[in-house]
Amino acid sequence: MSVKELIWLFKGVMGENAYQQYLDHHASTHSSEAPMTERQFWRDKTDRQDANPEGRCC
């Protein structure tokens, strides 16, 4: 496994690439609407996790 693949895997496990995944999904399904900014995305993600905490360990 290359270093680039390890970095990609680590970012996936840590959730760092969630915004890029959101952008990719948004572009393919909601192309007529503007996507959330990265700041808005992380705020929304945090708010949803706080509202539904059973999916987290802590």
N, CA and C of each residue as an Amber inpcrd file, in Angstrom:
protein
   174
   0.8620000  -1.1800000   0.0000000   0.0000000   0.0000000   0.0000000
   0.9020000   1.2350000   0.0000000   0.5860000   2.1700000  -0.8580000
   1.4040000   3.3710000  -0.9670000   1.0670000   4.3610000   0.1570000
   1.9320000   5.3380000   0.3230000   1.7140000   6.3740000   1.3330000
   0.4400000   7.1570000   1.0190000   0.2200000   7.4360000  -0.2500000
  -0.9760000   8.1800000  -0.6630000  -2.2410000   7.4110000  -0.2930000
  -2.2300000   6.0970000  -0.4900000  -3.3810000   5.2640000  -0.1230000
  -3.5890000   5.2250000   1.3860000  -2.5050000   5.1740000   2.1410000
  -2.6030000   5.1820000   3.6060000  -3.1820000   6.4990000   4.1180000
  -2.7610000   7.5820000   3.5280000  -3.2920000   8.8950000   3.9180000
  -4.7760000   8.9660000   3.6100000  -5.1740000   8.4920000   2.4200000
  -6.5840000   8.4760000   2.0320000  -7.3950000   7.6300000   3.0170000
  -6.8840000   6.4670000   3.3850000  -7.5570000   5.5770000   4.3260000
  -7.6790000   6.2280000   5.7020000  -6.6140000   6.8240000   6.1870000
  -6.6210000   7.4780000   7.4930000  -7.6340000   8.6150000   7.5280000
  -7.6490000   9.4230000   6.4810000  -8.6080000  10.5350000   6.4250000
 -10.0400000  10.0200000   6.3890000 -10.2610000   8.9040000   5.7140000
 -11.5940000   8.3100000   5.6780000 -12.0400000   7.8190000   7.0410000
 -11.1470000   7.1780000   7.7580000 -11.4620000   6.6710000   9.0950000
 -11.7110000   7.8270000  10.0560000 -10.9490000   8.8800000   9.9430000
 -11.0760000  10.0220000  10.8430000 -12.2050000  10.9800000  10.4320000
 -12.7540000  10.7990000   9.2580000 -13.8520000  11.6450000   8.8040000
 -13.4250000  12.9360000   8.1470000 -12.1310000  13.0820000   7.9070000
 -11.6220000  14.3180000   7.3090000 -12.1340000  14.5570000   5.9020000
 -12.4230000  13.4830000   5.1840000 -12.8440000  13.6460000   3.8030000
 -14.3680000  13.7480000   3.6680000 -15.0810000  13.9250000   4.7560000
 -16.5470000  13.9950000   4.7260000 -17.0270000  15.1710000   3.8820000
 -16.3620000  16.3020000   3.9740000 -16.8020000  17.4630000   3.1960000
 -16.6290000  17.2100000   1.7020000 -15.5110000  16.5990000   1.3220000
 -15.2970000  16.3000000  -0.0950000 -16.3240000  15.2940000  -0.5830000
 -16.6710000  14.3160000   0.2280000 -17.7110000  13.3560000  -0.1430000
 -19.0530000  14.0650000  -0.3040000 -19.3390000  15.0020000   0.5860000
 -20.5600000  15.7930000   0.4790000 -20.5870000  16.5640000  -0.8410000
 -19.4650000  17.2150000  -1.1780000 -19.3970000  17.9840000  -2.4290000
 -19.6050000  17.0840000  -3.6490000 -18.9960000  15.9100000  -3.6330000
 -19.1470000  14.9750000  -4.7420000 -20.6010000  14.5410000  -4.8770000
 -21.2220000  14.2050000  -3.7560000 -22.6310000  13.7940000  -3.7710000
 -23.5210000  14.9510000  -4.2230000 -23.2680000  16.1210000  -3.6940000
 -24.0800000  17.2940000  -4.0260000 -24.0000000  17.5990000  -5.5180000
 -22.8180000  17.5140000  -6.0780000 -22.6380000  17.8050000  -7.5040000
 -23.4080000  16.8230000  -8.3790000 -23.5210000  15.5780000  -7.9230000
 -24.2000000  14.5820000  -8.7490000 -25.7150000  14.5560000  -8.5440000
 -26.2070000  15.0980000  -7.4390000 -27.6450000  15.0040000  -7.1600000
 -28.3610000  16.3400000  -7.0270000 -27.6590000  17.3870000  -6.6630000
 -28.2830000  18.6890000  -6.4240000 -27.5500000  19.7900000  -7.1760000
 -27.2290000  19.5470000  -8.4200000 -26.3540000  20.4670000  -9.1490000
 -26.9400000  21.8630000  -9.3520000 -28.2490000  22.0300000  -9.2290000
 -28.8310000  23.3560000  -9.4380000 -28.7360000  24.2410000  -8.1920000
 -28.4460000  23.6510000  -7.0520000 -28.3370000  24.4030000  -5.8000000
 -26.8670000  24.5830000  -5.4320000 -26.5660000  25.6770000  -4.7560000
 -25.2020000  25.9000000  -4.2810000 -24.9430000  25.0060000  -3.0610000
 -23.7680000  24.3890000  -2.9830000 -23.4650000  23.5520000  -1.8160000
 -23.1790000  24.4100000  -0.5940000 -23.2720000  23.7890000   0.5700000
 -22.9020000  24.4800000   1.8030000 -21.4040000  24.7740000   1.7710000
 -21.0170000  25.8260000   2.4510000 -19.5840000  26.0800000   2.6200000
 -19.0410000  25.0150000   3.5640000 -17.7380000  24.8990000   3.6250000
 -17.1510000  23.8970000   4.5240000 -17.5320000  24.1820000   5.9720000
 -17.5330000  25.4440000   6.3460000 -17.9200000  25.8190000   7.7170000
 -19.3790000  25.4360000   7.9990000 -20.2670000  25.7300000   7.0540000
 -21.6760000  25.3640000   7.2210000 -21.8380000  23.8520000   7.3030000
 -21.0870000  23.1210000   6.4810000 -21.1720000  21.6590000   6.4790000
 -20.8100000  21.0820000   7.8450000 -19.6780000  21.5130000   8.4010000
 -19.2380000  20.9560000   9.6850000 -20.1850000  21.3690000  10.8180000
 -20.7310000  22.5830000  10.7520000 -21.7110000  23.0210000  11.7650000
 -22.9590000  22.1440000  11.6970000 -23.4450000  21.9010000  10.4810000
 -24.6240000  21.0580000  10.2790000 -24.3600000  19.6350000  10.7560000
 -23.2060000  19.0990000  10.4210000 -22.8440000  17.7290000  10.8370000
 -22.7890000  17.6290000  12.3530000 -22.1770000  18.6020000  12.9970000
 -22.0900000  18.6080000  14.4620000 -23.4700000  18.7420000  15.0910000
 -24.2980000  19.6210000  14.5550000 -25.6600000  19.7940000  15.0790000
 -26.4670000  18.5000000  14.9600000 -26.3460000  17.8050000  13.8090000
 -27.0730000  16.5480000  13.6340000 -26.5710000  15.4840000  14.6010000
 -25.2630000  15.4380000  14.8530000 -24.7140000  14.4680000  15.8100000
 -25.1820000  14.7810000  17.2250000 -25.2480000  16.0550000  17.5780000
 -25.7200000  16.4390000  18.9050000 -27.1940000  16.1060000  19.0960000
 -27.9760000  16.2380000  18.0410000 -29.3930000  15.9340000  18.1140000
 -29.6680000  14.4290000  18.1420000 -28.7330000  13.6380000  17.6490000
 -28.9050000  12.2050000  17.5820000 -27.6250000  11.5120000  18.0710000
 -27.3480000  11.5570000  19.3800000 -26.0550000  11.0910000  19.8980000
 -25.8660000   9.5840000  19.9690000 -26.8780000   8.7590000  19.6980000
 -26.6980000   7.3240000  19.8640000 -25.7100000   6.7220000  18.8870000
 -25.3640000   7.4380000  17.8240000 -24.4030000   6.9220000  16.8660000
 -22.9540000   7.1140000  17.2850000 -22.7160000   7.7670000  18.3960000
 -21.3360000   8.0320000  18.8430000 -21.0360000   7.2650000  20.1200000
 -19.7760000   7.0580000  20.3700000 -19.3800000   6.3220000  21.5690000
 -19.3000000   7.2300000  22.7960000 -19.1080000   8.5300000  22.6100000
 -18.8800000   9.4060000  23.7750000 -19.8850000  10.5370000  23.8460000
